[in-house]
């Protein structure tokens, strides 16, 4: 199937969910549409998989992703491109360039923001810091306290994007590094409780920043069914209010479309994750009527 036809087919098959208690059928020509594109756990996969790869033949690759992103932006200029972490580690490109190539290519693709995954510390916090000049996008992490490290002042707790009159607030949550990453790699970085931080950030973004759409970039993992106390995206979704979308990472979970979750006040919100290695690109369209009531549909597109 040709790429354009495939894109049209997958969008038609996407999830449709009413947010703010209103369905998509209630929207008319005055509706504003904001598109969120996203990746996670790309792990330095610059090239596509080869034709002989058993699981992912001819899939992925930065060049193909660039083409898809350009097509979406042409269709809707009101588009944000986000990443949920683990940009580093996985191919010789990282071993040789130390992350420089990954950040340069993401900058060329005009990513708007990314959060930080555990593998982004694989060359130590100094290695991450050294590559920051190559990143022409913001890093957002709300529950990593970098105040006693060289990353201090280089990571934002949140950012507000203004897109066609819609205020989009983005914050980030990272997984606990202790026991997962050598202490020498992350130094004095402090891990703060992600649920508490999510509640704080949504309050700030909703009440102080007056955001119409709130997105969490999470590297916590989609779900840990056997570990009731370990934070994950589904637990955060159910225990909070005012988050419209959690873009996840870490567990390499392939979702064909976003999971619809009832939040703490019984409203619908979305959780999505697109696997790993740049094989898929997440695409979620949010629709706003004149009163800024929201509806959304989303899909994972094979790159």
C-alpha positions in Angstrom: 0.0 0.0 0.0 1.4 3.4 -0.9 2.4 5.6 2.1 -0.3 8.3 1.5 -3.1 5.7 1.2 -1.7 3.8 4.2 -1.7 7.1 6.3 -5.3 7.8 5.3 -6.4 4.2 6.1 -4.8 4.2 9.6 -6.2 7.6 10.5 -9.7 6.4 9.6 -9.2 3.4 11.8 -8.0 5.5 14.8 -9.5 5.8 18.2 -12.2 8.4 18.7 -12.8 9.8 22.2 -14.8 12.7 23.5 -13.0 14.8 26.1 -14.8 17.4 28.2 -17.9 15.2 27.8 -18.4 16.1 24.1 -18.1 13.9 21.0 -16.4 14.7 17.7 -19.7 14.9 15.9 -20.5 18.1 17.9 -17.7 20.0 16.1 -18.1 22.1 13.0 -16.1 24.2 10.5 -15.0 26.5 13.3 -13.2 23.7 15.0 -9.5 24.1 15.7 -7.3 21.0 15.2 -4.0 20.5 17.0 -1.9 17.5 16.0 0.6 15.8 18.3 3.3 13.6 16.8 5.4 11.6 19.1 8.2 9.0 19.4 9.8 7.1 22.3 12.7 4.7 22.9 14.3 5.3 19.5 17.6 4.1 20.9 19.9 5.6 18.3 18.2 3.8 15.4 19.1 6.1 12.6 18.8 3.7 9.7 15.8 1.6 8.8 15.8 -2.1 9.5 17.1 -4.2 6.6 14.9 -6.4 4.3 16.2 -9.5 6.0 15.3 -8.5 9.5 12.9 -11.1 10.9 10.6 -8.8 12.9 10.8 -5.4 11.4 11.9 -5.7 7.7 12.3 -2.3 5.9 10.7 -0.4 8.9 11.9 2.7 10.7 14.7 5.1 9.9 15.0 8.8 10.4 14.6 9.6 6.7 11.2 7.9 6.5 10.1 9.5 9.7 11.1 12.9 8.3 8.9 12.3 5.3 5.9 11.3 7.4 6.4 14.3 9.7 6.6 16.7 6.7 3.4 15.2 5.2 1.5 15.7 8.5 2.8 19.3 8.9 1.8 20.1 5.4 -1.7 18.9 6.2 -1.9 20.7 9.5 0.8 23.3 10.4 -0.6 23.3 14.0 1.5 20.3 14.9 3.9 19.6 17.8 6.6 16.9 17.7 7.5 15.3 21.0 9.7 12.4 22.3 9.4 10.4 25.6 13.0 9.6 26.2 15.7 6.9 25.7 17.0 8.7 22.6 20.5 7.2 23.3 22.0 3.7 23.2 21.3 0.8 20.8 23.5 1.1 17.7 27.1 1.9 16.9 26.0 5.5 16.0 25.8 6.2 19.8 29.0 4.4 20.6 30.9 6.5 18.0 29.2 9.9 18.2 28.0 9.8 21.8 24.5 11.3 21.0 25.6 14.1 18.8 24.0 12.6 15.7 20.8 11.8 17.4 20.3 15.4 18.7 21.3 16.9 15.4 18.8 14.8 13.4 16.0 15.5 15.9 16.8 19.2 15.5 16.6 18.8 11.8 13.2 17.2 12.2 12.2 20.1 14.4 11.3 18.3 17.5 9.6 20.7 19.9 10.5 18.9 23.2 11.7 15.7 24.7 11.9 14.2 28.2 14.9 12.2 29.6 15.0 8.4 29.8 17.3 6.2 31.9 19.5 5.3 28.8 20.1 9.0 28.2 22.5 8.8 31.1 24.6 5.9 29.5 27.5 8.2 28.9 27.0 9.8 32.3 25.4 13.1 33.1 28.5 14.8 31.7 28.0 13.0 28.4 24.4 14.1 28.2 25.4 17.7 29.0 28.1 17.7 26.4 25.6 17.0 23.6 23.1 19.7 24.6 24.5 22.3 22.2 23.4 20.0 19.3 19.8 19.9 20.5 17.7 22.7 19.1 14.7 21.7 21.2 13.8 21.8 24.9 14.3 19.0 27.5 11.4 18.8 29.9 11.6 16.8 33.2 9.5 17.7 36.2 10.5 15.0 38.7 14.3 15.0 38.2 15.9 17.6 40.4 19.1 18.6 38.7 19.9 21.5 41.0 23.2 20.1 42.2 24.4 18.9 38.8 25.8 20.4 35.6 22.3 19.9 34.1 20.9 22.6 36.4 19.1 25.3 34.4 19.3 23.2 31.2 16.1 21.2 31.8 12.6 22.8 32.1 10.0 21.5 34.6 7.3 22.3 32.0 6.7 24.4 28.9 3.7 26.1 27.4 3.3 26.1 23.6 0.8 28.5 22.0 -0.7 26.9 18.9 -3.4 28.6 16.9 -4.7 30.3 20.1 -4.6 27.0 22.1 -2.3 26.9 25.1 -0.6 23.5 25.3 1.2 22.7 28.5 3.8 19.9 28.5 5.6 18.4 31.6 7.8 15.4 32.0 8.1 12.4 34.3 11.2 10.1 34.6 11.6 6.7 36.0 13.5 6.1 39.3 17.2 5.9 38.4 18.4 4.2 41.6 18.9 0.5 41.0 18.5 1.0 37.2 21.4 3.3 36.5 24.8 3.4 38.1 24.9 6.3 40.7 28.1 7.6 39.0 26.2 8.1 35.8 23.5 10.4 37.2 25.5 11.9 40.1 23.4 14.1 42.4 20.2 14.0 40.3 17.3 13.6 42.7 14.2 11.6 41.9 10.9 13.1 43.1 7.6 11.2 43.5 6.0 11.2 40.0 2.4 11.1 41.2 2.9 14.1 43.5 4.8 16.0 40.8 2.1 15.2 38.2 -0.5 16.6 40.5 1.6 19.7 41.1 2.3 20.3 37.4 -1.3 19.8 36.3 -2.4 22.3 38.9 0.2 24.9 37.7 -0.6 24.3 34.0 -4.3 24.4 34.5 -4.7 27.2 37.0 -1.7 29.4 36.6 -0.8 28.9 33.0 -4.5 28.5 31.8 -3.6 25.7 29.5 -6.3 24.2 27.2 -4.4 21.0 26.6 -2.1 19.3 29.1 0.4 16.6 28.0 2.7 14.5 30.1 5.9 13.1 28.5 6.5 10.0 30.6 9.4 7.6 30.8 7.8 5.6 33.7 6.5 2.7 31.6 3.0 1.8 30.4 1.9 -0.7 33.1 3.4 -3.0 35.8 0.5 -5.3 36.6 2.5 -7.3 39.2 4.0 -4.3 40.9 1.2 -2.4 42.4 3.4 0.2 44.0 5.6 1.0 41.0 4.4 4.2 39.2 3.4 3.7 35.6 1.4 5.6 33.0 -1.9 3.9 33.7 -1.7 4.6 37.5 -0.8 8.2 36.9 -3.7 8.6 34.5 -6.2 7.1 36.9 -5.0 9.0 39.9 -4.8 12.5 38.4 -7.1 15.0 36.7 -6.7 17.6 33.9 -4.0 15.5 32.0 -5.4 15.0 28.5 -2.6 12.8 27.1 0.3 10.8 28.5 2.9 10.0 25.9 4.8 7.1 27.4 8.1 5.3 27.0 10.5 2.8 28.7 8.5 -0.4 28.4 8.6 -0.5 24.5 4.8 -1.0 24.4 3.3 -1.1 20.9 -0.2 0.3 20.9 -2.2 0.5 17.7 -4.2 3.4 19.1 -4.2 5.3 22.4 -5.7 3.7 25.6 -8.7 5.5 26.9 -8.5 5.9 30.7 -11.0 7.4 33.2 -9.2 9.9 35.4 -9.8 10.6 39.1 -12.9 12.6 38.3 -14.3 10.2 35.8 -13.3 12.1 32.6 -11.7 10.4 29.6 -8.0 10.9 28.8 -5.5 9.2 26.6 -2.4 7.2 27.2 -0.2 6.2 24.2 3.2 4.6 23.4 4.6 3.6 20.1 7.0 0.8 20.9 10.6 1.4 20.2 13.4 2.0 17.6 11.5 4.5 15.5 9.3 1.8 14.0 6.1 3.7 14.6 5.1 7.4 14.8 2.3 8.4 17.1 -0.3 10.8 15.7 -3.1 12.2 17.9 -5.4 15.0 16.6 -7.2 17.1 19.2 -10.2 19.1 18.2 -11.5 22.3 20.0 -14.8 24.0 19.5 -15.4 27.7 20.2 -15.7 27.0 23.9 -12.5 24.9 23.8 -14.3 21.7 24.5 -12.1 18.9 23.3 -12.3 15.6 21.4 -9.5 13.5 20.0 -8.5 10.6 17.8 -5.2 8.9 17.6 -3.2 6.2 15.8 0.2 4.7 15.5 1.6 4.9 11.9 4.2 2.4 10.7 7.3 4.3 9.5 
